[in-house]
């Protein structure tokens, strides 16, 4: 009997030690590094994210560092190697990060309705200058094209998947020359300035770009539009300590007043909760593997 009790006690001690060890393995970074995909030129330099950074700093009681990145891939790489704890990704770059083995969780997305359930949607569009007279995809065969970034959902991933179904040819074969602009606004500028004949971008970004003091949309024509794409998720490392995750959730879902400058800049009302399931269909449709673009 004594031996049985001793074995049970030993097992209990080992279980408690294992539980304590697991609790200690969670990540509690200070500073916490935040990154956002480069959807617009100089977006991190203009103070647009100051409200989020300040509110996170106050709620989490630690330094928050906004990491400057030059590409979507740099954000994915930072999540993969653990150097970035919190990020805003495109749906496609989220799928790419997950596909590469990054243990990240989608938890929030900006929305025009704060009481909405799940992410809003946007579209990939193929744009040309309105005065070019181009009104069909067929008229663009052999023309120059600008994509945004290899890991941009609307600016590369969705068009690459859609073009072969429409034309029977890979995107690079249909168009004569393909280049990457680096951000949506730069791809739009390339079309408006006549440096390329067309570009694939997010339809939401067109509304935000000005051209010679007027909305860029006035000077553009949309040749093709994709089906709905779930909006960009904010993600964090799954290894973060639970108390830290809970504090991040409080900032995103309970500090709406403090985040108003960010919402106003993005034309949104607030954050809504999202989960991995909201992006599963996109992951399946794009069928991305490691290094896909």
C-alpha positions as CSV (number, residue, x, y, z in Angstrom):
1,X,0.0,0.0,0.0
2,X,2.8,2.4,0.9
3,X,4.5,1.7,-2.4
4,X,1.3,2.5,-4.3
5,X,0.9,5.8,-2.4
6,X,4.5,6.6,-3.0
7,X,4.1,6.0,-6.8
8,X,1.0,8.1,-6.9
9,X,2.7,11.0,-5.1
10,X,5.7,10.7,-7.4
11,X,3.4,10.8,-10.4
12,X,1.6,13.8,-9.0
13,X,4.8,15.7,-8.4
14,X,6.0,14.9,-12.0
15,X,2.7,16.1,-13.4
16,X,2.9,19.3,-11.4
17,X,6.4,19.9,-12.5
18,X,5.6,19.3,-16.1
19,X,2.6,21.7,-15.9
20,X,4.9,24.3,-14.3
21,X,7.5,23.8,-17.0
22,X,4.9,24.3,-19.7
23,X,3.6,27.5,-18.1
24,X,7.2,28.8,-18.1
25,X,7.7,28.1,-21.8
26,X,5.1,30.7,-22.9
27,X,6.6,33.8,-24.5
28,X,6.4,37.2,-22.7
29,X,8.5,39.5,-25.0
30,X,9.5,43.0,-23.9
31,X,9.7,44.9,-26.1
32,X,6.8,43.4,-28.2
33,X,7.5,43.8,-31.9
34,X,4.6,44.7,-34.2
35,X,4.8,44.6,-38.0
36,X,2.3,45.4,-40.8
37,X,2.4,44.5,-44.4
38,X,3.4,47.4,-46.7
39,X,0.1,48.1,-48.3
40,X,0.8,51.8,-48.8
41,X,4.1,53.7,-49.2
42,X,5.5,55.2,-45.9
43,X,2.4,54.0,-44.0
44,X,4.5,53.3,-40.8
45,X,6.3,56.6,-41.0
46,X,3.3,58.9,-40.8
47,X,2.2,58.0,-37.3
48,X,-0.9,56.2,-38.4
49,X,-0.3,53.4,-36.0
50,X,0.6,55.6,-33.0
51,X,-2.8,55.1,-31.3
52,X,-2.5,51.3,-31.5
53,X,1.1,51.4,-30.3
54,X,0.4,53.8,-27.4
55,X,-2.7,51.8,-26.3
56,X,-0.8,48.5,-26.4
57,X,2.1,50.0,-24.4
58,X,-0.3,51.2,-21.7
59,X,-2.3,48.0,-21.5
60,X,0.6,45.6,-21.8
61,X,2.9,47.7,-19.6
62,X,5.9,47.2,-21.9
63,X,7.6,48.8,-24.9
64,X,6.0,48.3,-28.3
65,X,8.3,48.5,-31.4
66,X,6.8,49.0,-34.8
67,X,9.1,47.1,-37.1
68,X,9.8,48.7,-40.5
69,X,9.5,46.1,-43.3
70,X,10.0,46.4,-47.0
71,X,7.9,43.4,-48.2
72,X,5.1,41.1,-47.2
73,X,7.6,38.3,-47.1
74,X,9.6,40.1,-44.4
75,X,6.6,40.1,-42.1
76,X,6.0,36.4,-42.8
77,X,9.7,35.6,-42.1
78,X,9.6,37.6,-38.8
79,X,6.5,35.5,-37.7
80,X,8.2,32.3,-38.8
81,X,11.4,32.9,-36.9
82,X,9.6,34.4,-33.9
83,X,11.2,37.9,-34.1
84,X,7.7,39.5,-34.6
85,X,5.0,38.8,-32.0
86,X,2.1,40.7,-33.5
87,X,1.3,41.6,-37.1
88,X,-1.3,42.7,-39.6
89,X,-1.2,40.3,-42.6
90,X,-3.0,39.9,-45.9
91,X,-5.1,36.8,-46.0
92,X,-2.7,35.2,-48.5
93,X,0.4,36.1,-46.4
94,X,-1.4,34.6,-43.4
95,X,-1.9,31.4,-45.4
96,X,1.8,31.5,-46.5
97,X,3.0,32.0,-42.9
98,X,0.8,29.1,-41.7
99,X,2.0,26.9,-44.6
100,X,5.6,27.6,-43.7
101,X,4.9,26.4,-40.2
102,X,4.5,29.7,-38.3
103,X,2.5,29.0,-35.1
104,X,0.3,32.1,-35.4
105,X,-3.3,32.8,-34.7
106,X,-5.7,35.2,-36.5
107,X,-7.8,37.0,-33.9
108,X,-9.0,40.4,-35.2
109,X,-9.8,42.3,-38.4
110,X,-10.8,45.9,-39.1
111,X,-14.4,46.3,-40.2
112,X,-16.8,49.1,-41.3
113,X,-19.3,47.7,-38.7
114,X,-18.1,47.2,-35.2
115,X,-21.0,44.8,-34.5
116,X,-20.3,42.5,-37.5
117,X,-19.6,38.8,-37.2
118,X,-16.4,37.8,-39.0
119,X,-14.2,39.7,-41.5
120,X,-15.5,42.0,-44.1
121,X,-14.6,41.3,-47.8
122,X,-12.8,43.0,-50.6
123,X,-11.8,42.1,-54.1
124,X,-8.8,41.9,-56.3
125,X,-9.2,44.1,-59.4
126,X,-7.3,44.5,-62.7
127,X,-7.1,48.2,-63.4
128,X,-6.1,50.3,-66.5
129,X,-6.2,54.0,-67.3
130,X,-9.7,55.0,-68.3
131,X,-8.4,57.0,-71.2
132,X,-6.5,53.9,-72.6
133,X,-9.7,52.5,-74.0
134,X,-9.0,49.0,-72.8
135,X,-12.2,47.2,-71.8
136,X,-11.3,43.5,-71.8
137,X,-8.7,41.1,-70.5
138,X,-8.1,39.9,-74.0
139,X,-7.0,43.4,-75.1
140,X,-4.2,43.2,-72.5
141,X,-2.5,40.1,-73.8
142,X,1.2,40.8,-74.2
143,X,1.0,44.1,-72.2
144,X,3.0,45.2,-69.2
145,X,1.6,44.4,-65.8
146,X,2.3,45.5,-62.2
147,X,1.7,43.2,-59.3
148,X,2.0,44.4,-55.7
149,X,4.2,41.8,-53.9
150,X,4.6,38.0,-54.4
151,X,2.7,37.4,-51.1
152,X,0.0,40.0,-51.7
153,X,-3.4,38.4,-51.8
154,X,-5.2,40.7,-54.2
155,X,-2.0,42.0,-55.8
156,X,-0.6,38.6,-56.8
157,X,-1.9,35.4,-55.2
158,X,-5.5,35.6,-56.3
159,X,-4.7,36.8,-59.8
160,X,-2.1,34.0,-60.3
161,X,-4.8,31.4,-59.3
162,X,-7.5,33.1,-61.4
163,X,-5.7,33.9,-64.7
164,X,-5.1,30.3,-65.8
165,X,-8.7,29.4,-65.3
166,X,-9.8,32.4,-67.4
167,X,-7.2,32.4,-70.2
168,X,-5.8,28.9,-70.0
169,X,-2.3,30.4,-69.6
170,X,-0.1,31.3,-66.6
171,X,-0.2,35.0,-65.7
172,X,3.4,35.6,-66.8
173,X,2.6,34.0,-70.2
174,X,-0.5,36.1,-70.8
175,X,1.2,39.4,-70.0
176,X,4.3,40.5,-71.8
177,X,6.2,41.9,-68.8
178,X,5.4,41.5,-65.1
179,X,7.0,43.6,-62.3
180,X,6.4,44.2,-58.6
181,X,5.6,47.7,-57.3
182,X,6.0,46.9,-53.6
183,X,2.7,48.4,-52.4
184,X,-0.9,48.9,-53.7
185,X,-0.5,52.7,-54.1
186,X,2.7,52.3,-56.0
187,X,1.1,49.8,-58.4
188,X,-1.8,52.2,-58.9
189,X,0.7,55.0,-59.6
190,X,2.5,52.9,-62.2
191,X,-0.8,52.6,-64.1
192,X,-1.7,56.3,-63.8
193,X,1.8,57.4,-64.8
194,X,1.7,55.1,-67.9
195,X,4.7,52.9,-66.8
196,X,2.6,49.8,-67.1
197,X,-0.6,49.1,-68.9
198,X,-2.4,47.4,-66.0
199,X,-2.1,46.3,-62.4
200,X,-3.8,43.9,-60.0
201,X,-4.6,45.7,-56.7
202,X,-7.2,45.7,-53.9
203,X,-10.3,47.6,-54.7
204,X,-10.3,49.2,-51.3
205,X,-6.9,50.8,-51.9
206,X,-8.1,52.5,-55.1
207,X,-10.5,54.6,-53.0
208,X,-7.7,55.9,-50.8
209,X,-5.3,57.0,-53.5
210,X,-5.3,60.6,-54.9
211,X,-4.0,61.5,-58.4
212,X,-3.3,65.1,-59.1
213,X,-5.6,66.1,-56.3
214,X,-8.5,63.9,-57.4
215,X,-9.6,60.4,-56.5
216,X,-7.5,57.9,-58.5
217,X,-10.7,55.9,-59.2
218,X,-11.9,58.7,-61.5
219,X,-9.0,58.0,-63.8
220,X,-9.1,54.2,-63.7
221,X,-11.2,51.5,-65.3
222,X,-11.7,48.0,-63.7
223,X,-11.3,45.3,-66.3
224,X,-11.7,42.3,-64.0
225,X,-12.9,41.7,-60.4
226,X,-12.4,38.7,-58.3
227,X,-14.8,37.0,-55.9
228,X,-14.9,38.3,-52.3
229,X,-11.7,37.9,-50.2
230,X,-11.8,38.0,-46.4
231,X,-10.2,41.1,-45.0
232,X,-6.7,41.3,-43.5
233,X,-6.3,39.5,-40.2
234,X,-4.2,40.7,-37.2
235,X,-2.3,37.7,-35.8
236,X,-0.1,36.9,-32.8
237,X,2.3,34.2,-31.9
238,X,0.4,31.3,-30.4
239,X,3.3,30.9,-27.9
240,X,2.5,34.2,-26.1
241,X,1.5,33.9,-22.5
242,X,-2.3,33.7,-21.9
243,X,-2.3,36.9,-19.8
244,X,-0.5,38.7,-22.7
245,X,-3.0,37.4,-25.2
246,X,-5.9,38.6,-23.0
247,X,-4.4,42.0,-22.7
248,X,-4.0,42.3,-26.5
249,X,-7.7,41.3,-26.9
250,X,-8.7,44.1,-24.4
251,X,-6.9,46.6,-26.6
252,X,-8.4,45.4,-29.8
253,X,-12.0,44.9,-28.6
254,X,-12.5,47.1,-25.6
255,X,-10.4,50.3,-26.3
256,X,-12.3,51.6,-29.2
257,X,-12.1,55.2,-28.1
258,X,-8.4,55.2,-27.8
259,X,-8.0,53.6,-31.3
260,X,-10.3,56.1,-33.1
261,X,-7.4,57.8,-35.0
262,X,-6.5,54.4,-36.5
263,X,-10.1,53.6,-37.4
264,X,-10.6,57.1,-39.0
265,X,-7.5,56.7,-41.1
266,X,-8.6,53.3,-42.4
267,X,-12.2,54.3,-42.8
268,X,-13.4,51.6,-40.3
269,X,-15.5,51.5,-37.1
270,X,-13.5,49.0,-35.1
271,X,-12.1,45.5,-34.8
272,X,-14.2,42.3,-35.0
273,X,-13.1,38.8,-33.9
274,X,-11.9,36.4,-36.6
275,X,-10.5,32.9,-36.6
276,X,-8.5,30.5,-38.8
277,X,-11.8,29.1,-40.2
278,X,-12.5,32.5,-41.8
279,X,-9.5,32.0,-44.1
280,X,-9.7,28.3,-44.8
281,X,-11.4,28.6,-48.2
282,X,-8.8,31.0,-49.5
283,X,-6.0,28.7,-48.3
284,X,-7.6,25.8,-50.2
285,X,-8.3,27.8,-53.4
286,X,-4.8,29.2,-53.7
287,X,-3.2,25.8,-52.8
288,X,0.0,27.5,-51.8
289,X,3.1,25.5,-50.9
290,X,6.3,26.8,-49.3
291,X,7.6,29.8,-51.2
292,X,4.5,30.2,-53.3
293,X,3.8,33.6,-54.8
